[in-house]
């Protein structure tokens, strides 16, 4: 298992920038999809502690 990154890795930063340039409407869910795909591609699992999260919207 690889460690959860403490900063944004360069290749992930490039993917986020590229995604922002390609889409005309962006939201947090779009950024999260890029991050989630990157984490899965690198075999990185979430840390053992609970990450802070925003309450679900109805």
C-alpha positions, 0 to 999 in steps of 0.5 A: 500500500502506498502512502496518502500524499501530503501535497499534490503530486506534479502529475496530478496537478497537471491532470487537474489543470488539463481537466479544467482547460477542457471543461467549460463548467467545473465543480468540486465533483469534477475535481474529485473525479480526477483525484479519485482516478489518480489515487486508484491508478497509483494504488493509494488507499485512504489513510486510517483516520477519518477525512473531514467531509462536507455534509451531503446536500439534499 
